[in-house]
Amino acid sequence: KPRLFSGMQPSANSLQIGNYIGALLQWKDLQTDYDAVFCIVDLHALTVPQDPALLRENTRRTAAQYIAAGIDPAESTLFVQSHVAAHPELAWVLNTITGFGEASRMTQFKDKSARQGSDGATVGLFAYPMLMAADILLYDAVAVPVGDDQRQHVELTRDLAGRFNSRFGETFVVPEAVILKETARIYDLQEPTAKMSKSASSESGVVWMMDEPSVTAKKIRSAVTDDGREVRFDRGEKPGVANLLTIYSVLAGKTIAELEAEYTGRGYGDLKKDLAEVVVETFGPIRARTLELLDDPAELDRVLAGNAARAATIADATLAKVYDRVGLLPRV
Ligand code: TYM
């Protein structure tokens, strides 16, 4: 089977519906056709300030949510980035072939460093994309399923792989980003032109997988729409409604056209009420299963350790090849 790699940051308390639709659902579908490797990127999380105890807990919680949502740790390799030392080791080598200007052009770095202020932004944040490239390249992944916001990082990964190969000889597989157009971007419910994100300014626009059903329903019912009342998919004129229709369509397995027909002559209120039910029904069982898995952290840690060992077998072989190609003296 061809290899696939993707990663996600451990998030405070819960994943949001954008992670679920943009990443998780795709991963779940792809894991049968690919030899899938999924990584919880705790080293990436360190690029912004973290509370140590919370980071540890969130890493477990994130793993539990992925398993609860259908990533099978027996079929796929689901592991924690810091458990496989080859990741930061390869990142170092990639840092040495990345241009300073090239890394400075990463839009996510520009956004995040602007938010942190020039003293708050760290060298770690700057080096983030090269660690991500290392994640992908260690596994000879051909496919990298991500949301639209990660496209530029995957492009950089391709450039670095090509550059390394031409300087040191064929070593890396050049990966392709897999981005599903319709679901590549889920927007904030209160600000439907901004990407839904863990770091959103207001809580009420973000639907968390682990929210209580009543909280989820309330957030969806109070999502921003526009003055009209016609339920129609129009990203420019009706970004709020378009976002709700996207979420609805994916979770209910109906096309946008079917939904538009279903809500002809009915208002936004009905759409939101029904969508709230669909979301609650989707996340209810995932939430319950997550809590169950978290009841036995030792077992969860054992599964992650086993998967990390499997990942390390692949990653260490790639790293050894890289060290050899660039001329590092082997330790005998
Ligand atoms: P992260 O943790 O921010 O997000 C995980 C995945 O969720 C997608 N996503 C969204 N998709 C649609 N709509 C949204 N509103 C939305 N918000 C997030 C992201 O695109 C991502 O696919 N740098 C990565 C993690 C990473 C990685 C990797 C990914 C590290 N190494 C190697 C792929 C391969 C990140 O911060 O994702």
Boltz pocket constraint, residues with backbone or C-beta under 6 A from the ligand:
constraints:
  - pocket:
      binder: B
      contacts: [[A, 5], [A, 6], [A, 7], [A, 8], [A, 9], [A, 10], [A, 18], [A, 19], [A, 20], [A, 21], [A, 22], [A, 23], [A, 41], [A, 44], [A, 131], [A, 132], [A, 135], [A, 136], [A, 144], [A, 145], [A, 146], [A, 147], [A, 148], [A, 149], [A, 150], [A, 153], [A, 183], [A, 184], [A, 185], [A, 186], [A, 187], [A, 195], [A, 196], [A, 197]]
      max_distance: 6.0
